[in-house]
Amino acid sequence: MPAHKPNAPDVQQLFRSAAAEGALSAETLISLAIPDLGAQIQAGLGVSPDDVPASEVVLVTQMPDDSGSIQHGKNAQLVRDGHNQVLDALLTSKQRDSILAHTRYLNGQVLFPYRPLQQAVRMDAKNYDPQLGTPLYDQTMVLLGTVLAKTQEFADAGVQSRSVTLLLTDGGDCGSTRFRARDVRRLVKDLLRAETHVVAAMGLDDGTTDFRAVFREMGIEDRWILTPGASAAEVRAAFSLFSQSAVRLSQSRQAAGPVSLGGFASRP
C-alpha cells in the first residue's frame, strides 16, 4: 500500500466535513472512523483537485470481483474485457477530459487510484488473477468511502462532481469481518441523498445466489441492478448497459440538476 503523502488530504477530516454539510449521517461517520479503513481509502484518492483543470468532474469507479470462483467459473477474461469495455466507452465521450477513473478489486488491491481517464490501467492477465475470497460488505464500504471522500475533496476545492460506481461479484458476501449489509445500506443511502451519485451492481450468475436480494439488502436501487445470465454474450451486454449509463452521466451537465438517468433501460 502506498505511503501516506505529506500533502495528502486527511480522510477523516473529509468525512467530518461531509457530515457537517449533511452529506454523511452520524452513524456512517462512526462506521468510517477507523484508522486502517482511512488508510485503505487514502490509497484510492489519487490525483489532487489542484491538478484537474475542470470546473466539473465525473468519478467513474469499478470494483471487479477477484475471488477464486471467477476463475473457476471461467469468467476471468470476461471481467477483464468488461472493465476495459467501460474505459473504452468513456473515451468516446466528449467530456472525457473531465472524467476521473479508479479501480479497486473486491479484495482490496488498488489497480489504480483516481486519475484522468486517459491514464487508466487496463486489466490483463498480469494484473488480474482472481483467486481470493468475497469480502463484499467490507470492501464495498472502502470503495464507497473512497467515492465519498473524493467527492468531498473536490467540493472543498470548489469543484462540482458526480459519480457512477459499479460493484461486481459472482457470489454473496463471504469473508467480511467488520461490516454488514446494513452498514453498506446506510452509506449508499447517504450517497443517493445527494442526488449526484449512481451506485450500480452486477451479479455474475453462479447458479444459486439471488443477486437482486443481495444488492437490495445493501441499499442498491433495483433499477441499477444487473443480473445477466451465465453466457458470455449476456455478461458483455450487461457491461455495455453500464458503459452507456456512465457515458450519459459524463455528457449531462451538473447544472441541469440531479442525476436522473432512470436506471438501466433494459436488462440482458
N, C-alpha and C positions, 0 to 999 in steps of 0.2 A: 504494500500500500504506500502511495506517495507520502513523503514527509509533509507535515503542515508548513505551509509557506508563511513567512513573517507578515506579508501583506494580505494574506487570505482573509476573507470575511469570517467573522465569528458566527458559526451556525446557530448556536443557542441564542445569540442576540438577534439574529434574523427571525427566529421563531417568536421571540418576545415581541419584536416589532409587529409581526403578523398578528399576534394575539391582541396587541394594543389597538390595532386597526380593525379588529373584528373579523380577521380572515382565518383565525385559528381558535378553536374552542379551548377552554381551560383544561378539559380532560385530555385533549390531544396534546396540548402543550406539555402536560405532565408526562404523557407517554413518550414524547420525543426528547425529554430532558435527561438523556442518558449519555455520558461522555463517549463511550465507544461507538454508539449509534451516530453521534455527531461526526466522529472521525470517518465513518463509512460514507456519510453524506458528503463530507468535505471532499472526498476523493472523486466525486462526480461533478462538482461545481464548475470546474474548468475555467473557461475564458472570463476575464473581468468585463463588466459592463463598459468600462472606460475604453476597452479595445473593440467595442462593437459600434460602428458608425451608423446606427439606425435609431429612429425615433420609436419604432415598434418592432418587437421581435416575436417569433413563434418558436416555442420549445417543442421539439419532437423527440419523444423518449420511448425506448423499447426495452423490454425485459424478456429476452428469449430464454426458454427453459433449457438448462444444460444438465438435466437429470439423466441417469443411465437408461431410463425407459425410452427416451428419444432415440438413442442408438439402437436399442433392442427392437423398437418399432420401425426401424429403417427410415426414420424421419429427419435424420441429421442434415442431409443435404437440402431437404425441403425447407427446413428452418433457416439455413444459411441463405438459400435463394430468396425466401420470403423477406427476410431482413434487408437484403440488398435491393430487392424489388422496391421496397418502400423508399430507400435512399434515391434510387434511380428516378422514381416518380416525382419526388420532391425537387430533384434537379431540373425538372421540366417547368416548375412553377416560375412565373415572372417575378415572384417575391423571394426567390431562393437566397438572395444575399442577406435577407433578414431572418433566415431560419438557422437555429442552432440545434444540433442533434446530440444525443447522448444514448449510449447503450451499456447496460449493466446486465450480466447474466443472472439467472434466478438464484444461483448460489453465491452471488456477491462479487464475482470478478468484474471489474470495470473494463470493458473493451476500449472505450474512450469516453472522457468526460465531455461536458458541453463544449462544443466548438463549432465554427462555421461549417455549414453543410458540406461545402467542397472539401473539407478536411476530415470528413467522417471515415472511419475504418470499415472496410467491408469484411464480412465474416467469411472465413475459409477453413479448410481442414486443419490448418496450423494453429489458428487462434480459437477454434471451437471444437472441442472433443467432449461431448456430453457423457458424463459417467458418474455424476454425483446424485444428491437427493432432491427433495422438493420442499424446501422451507418457504412455502408460498406466502404465508402471512408475515413472517419476519422480514423477508426481502421486499415484499410489496410496501411495507412501512418505510424501509430505507429508500426505495425508489421514489415513492410519492413524497416522502420527506424532502428528497433532493429537488423534486419539481417545485415544491412549496418554497424551499429556501432560495432557489434560483429566481423564482418569480418575485420574492420579496427583495432580493438583492437588486433586481432591475427596478423595482418600484422605488426603493430608497435612492436610486440614481436618477429618478425621474423618467424612466423608460417604461412604456406600456408593454405588457407581454400577455400572450395567450399560450396555452399548451395543449398538446394532444399526446396521450400516452397509451401504449399497447402492452398489456400483460399477456404472456403466452405460456401455457402449461399443458402437459398431456396427462395430468392427474391432479387430484385434490391435495391439500396440504399434507405433507409427511416430513416432519423434521423441525418445525418451528418450535422454539423453546421459550420465546419471550412474548410473542403477540398472538392474539386470537382473531377470528373473523370480525368480531365486534369492534376491535381496535382499528382494523383497516376501515371498517364501515364509517366510523367517526371521522377519520381523516378524509375519506372520499367525500363524505357529506360536507366537510369544511371546504374542500376544493370546489365542489359543484355549486356551493352557495355563492361563490364569487362570480359565477356565470362566465368565466373566461377559460375554463378547463374542460377538456373531454378526457374521460378515463374509459378506455375500451379494453376488452379482454377476449382472448381466443382460446378455446379448448380443443386440443387435437384428440380426436376420438381414440379412446383406449378400450372401448367395448363395455365399460362398466360405469364410469364416472358421469354423474349428472352435472355437467359443467354449468348449465344455466342456474341450478340451485346453488352451486359453489360460489359463483360470481355474484348472484343476488345477495347471498349472505354477507359478502364483502362490500356490499353497497353499490355495485356496478349497475347502472340502469339497463333494463332489458334491451333497450334499443341499441346499446353499444356492446352487446354480447354476440360473439360469433361462435357457432358450433358446427364447423364443417364436418363432413363425413371422413372416412378413412382414406379416400382416394387422393392421389397427388393433385388431380385436377381441382377437386373441391378445396383443398388447402390453398392452392395457388389463387383460386377465386376469392377466398377469404382475405388473403393478404392484399389482393387487388382492391377489395372494398375498403379496407383500412387505408390503403395508399390514396385512393380517391378522396376519402374524407380528410386526410391530412393535407392534401393539395388544396382542397376547397377552403379549409381553415386558413391556410397560408395566404390565399388570394382574397379573403374577405378582410375588410378593414375594421380595426377595433372601434373606430369612431362610429361605425354603423350600429353598434350596440352589442349586447351579449352574444356569446356563441350560440348559434341556433341552427346547426347543421341538420338536425332532425334525425340523427342516427343513421344506421346503415340502411340504404334504400331497399336492399333485398339481401337475402341470406342464401349462401350456397347450400 
